[in-house]
Structure formats: C-alpha cells, structure tokens
Amino acid sequence: MEEKQQGDKRLGIPQNTIEILNRYRFVFQKKYGQNFLIDTHVLDKIVRAAEITKEDLVIEIGPGIGTLTQYLCESAREVIAIEIDKNLIPILEDTLSDYKNVTVINEDVLKVDLKRLAEEKNGGRPVKIAANLPYYITTPIIMGLFEAHVPASNITVMVQKEVAERMQAVPGSKDYGALSLAVQYYAQAYIAANVPANCFMPRPNVGSAVIRLTPHRERPVSVRNEKLLFRLIRASFNQRRKTLVNGLSNSPEIRLPKEMISEAVRRIGLEETVRGETLTLEQFARLADVVEEMELPH
C-alpha cells in the first residue's frame, strides 16, 4: 500500500506537476529549454531502456523539478542530479524529500568534471547517465561526455526526435551527418521510444525520442589522429552539396591543396566526384590516415 501512495505523489502525474509549479510560482526559463515530462509510461520506458538496477550510480543531467529523478531514485543505488537553474533547487529539495539516495548539484554540467565525479563516487566502476536534454545543448553535452571519456555503461537521453534519428543514421540517408559519425565512433545508438509533444509541459513544438547510447568497448575503426578524423568529417558536411574534394579544399581546417586532396580520395579507392555523405566511418578513418601523411608542415 505504501508503494501505491508513493506512486500517487509522483510528478509523472500531470496534476502533481501543476500543483508543484503553482505552489512555487515557477516561471519556465526559455534559455534553459525547460519542458517537464508528464507521462508515467515514458518515464518507465527511460528507466527500462537504461537498464538501471540497485547496483547503479546514475548521474542525471537537468533534473528539472525532479520528475525522472524520482523514478531513478526508486531503481538505482544512488543518483547525482546536476541542475543549472538555481530557482529549481528549493523545488527539488521538496519533490525529492522522500528519497535518501540523491544528491543535487547546482551547476552547469559543461563545467563539472564528470569523469572525476564518476570515479570518486563509484569506485572506478562505470556509471549510467540519464537526461532530458534541451535541444540547443544536446550535442555539446553528449560529445562532451564522450570526449572526456566519462566511464559510462550507457547514456540514455531524451532528445528532439530528428536529433535521435541523426545519431543512428546510415551513410547516404538524409539524416546522415557529422553528428551520426561522431556518435557512432564512440557508441552504438538505439532509439528506445518516440515521445509525442503532448507528454511534456509546456508542450514543445517538436516530437522527442529516448535514445540509448552504449559506448563501444573498443572503437569500431582505428585511426592514427582522432582530431584530424573529426576535422575531415566536419569539413565534408559543412557544404553538403559539394563533392568531398571541393568541400575539403574549401575548408580552412584542412591544410592541403585541392590536387593533394583529390590524390588522397583516389588513394582510398574512391572517385573524385564522391560526396561526403556517402562515406562510412571506416572510409573517413582511412582518409584521415592518408591525409595525415600528406599534410604540409605548419
């Protein structure tokens, strides 16, 4: 019976969210892209997709008023929630008061050393990361997690639907781009659920999706210079309509004349007329190795 009463107070139930927002006269901050989930089924799906157990330490990015945090606390051993908006801290103290296994940090996640936090709090074992991410900051946060080598067994995030589709897109498809390649270099992407706009308050203008990113134990390709690989990828997608050779030769990031870029593309067995959006991650890695050998001293 106590479990049921606990459930009745959850913020996934719309009237409970409305009551809290009214009690604190909360004003949504557009700059933080705040949209709070009001669907218990979606919250269950996120926890299931993340495969959270009582063994796990979960780092939650952007808990908002604590809607997903409540579910995470019930499933995990411990939750660390990082919230940038100081106006939400007193609300979180209220909505999470029944849970003894949560710590709230009022900080910009991009300024937090998540690798150190994970290592200190979890004895070197991988953590799980969960988030309902605002559109404007999705890519910097996800790429920041990968590039900092935060030890995570999975990253389960709510993002704009089209961003989720880009993350798992394949070469040649309209959604395939620099983000697809960057994410797939670090992790396997799986869309666990599509989430319509009416599951949020306030209602956003676009649909969302829950995507689980499972970091590779070993990189799917080997490349000598990771930074050069991503420079090539960015340059080739900055001008999608151009051929790969023209896109790279027009880029200030690539320090090679056009004829040498043409030679590099031929050397990996491709035509000079090929477009960047048709190359696989493996082909970009081979191109990076060839370009590194050719690049002029600087």
Residue, then its C-alpha position, 0 to 999 in steps of 0.5 A: m500500500e505504501e508503494k501505491q501512495q508513493g506512486d500517487k505523489r509522483l510528478g509523472i502525474p500531470q496534476n502533481t506537476i501543476e500543483i508543484l509549479n503553482r505552489y512555487r510560482f515557477v516561471f519556465q526559463k526559455k534559455y534553459g529549454q525547460n519542458f517537464l515530462i508528464d507521462t508515467h509510461v515514458l518515464d518507465k520506458i527511460v528507466r527500462a531502456a537504461e537498464i538501471t538496477k540497485e547496483d547503479l550510480v546514475i548521474e542525471i543531467g537537468p533534473g528539472i523539478g525532479t520528475l525522472t529523478q524520482y523514478l531513478c531514485e526508486s531503481a538505482r543505488e544512488v543518483i547525482a542530479i546536476e541542475i543549472d537553474k538555481n530557482l529549481i533547487p528549493i523545488l527539488e529539495d521538496t519533490l525529492s524529500d522522500y528519497k535518501n539516495v540523491t544528491v543535487i548539484n547546482e551547476d552547469v554540467l559543461k563545467v563539472d568534471l564528470k569523469r572525476l565525479a564518476e570515479e570518486k563516487n563509484g569506485g572506478r566502476p562505470v556509471k549510467i547517465a540519464a537526461n532530458l536534454p534541451y535541444y540547443i545543448t544536446t550535442p555539446i553535452i553528449m560529445g562532451l561526455f564522450e570526449a572526456h571519456v566519462p566511464a559510462s555503461n550507457i547514456t540514455v537521453m531524451v532528445q528532439k526526435e530528428v536529433a535521435e534519428r541523426m545519431q543512428a543514421v546510415p551513410g547516404s540517408k538524409d539524416y546522415g551527418a557529422l553528428s551520426l559519425a561522431v556518435q557512432y565512433y564512440a557508441q552504438a545508438y538505439i532509439a528506445a521510444n518516440v515521445p509525442a509533444n503532448c507528454f511534456m509541459p509546456r508542450p514543445n513544438v517538436g516530437s522527442a525520442v529516448i535514445r540509448l547510447t552504449p559506448h563501444r568497448e573498443r572503437p569500431v575503426s582505428v585511426r592514427n589522429e582522432k582530431l584530424l578524423f573529426r576535422l575531415i568529417r566536419a569539413s565534408f558536411n559543412q557544404r553538403r552539396k559539394t563533392l568531398v574534394n571541393g568541400l575539403s579544399n574549401s575548408p580552412e581546417i584542412r591544410l592541403p591543396k585541392e590536387m593533394i586532396s583529390e590524390a588522397v580520395r583516389r588513394i582510398g579507392l574512391e572517385e573524385t566526384v564522391r560526396g561526403e555523405t556517402l562515406t562510412l566511418e571506416q572510409f573517413a578513418r582511412l582518409a584521415d590516415v592518408v591525409e595525415e601523411m600528406e599534410l604540409p608542415h605548419 
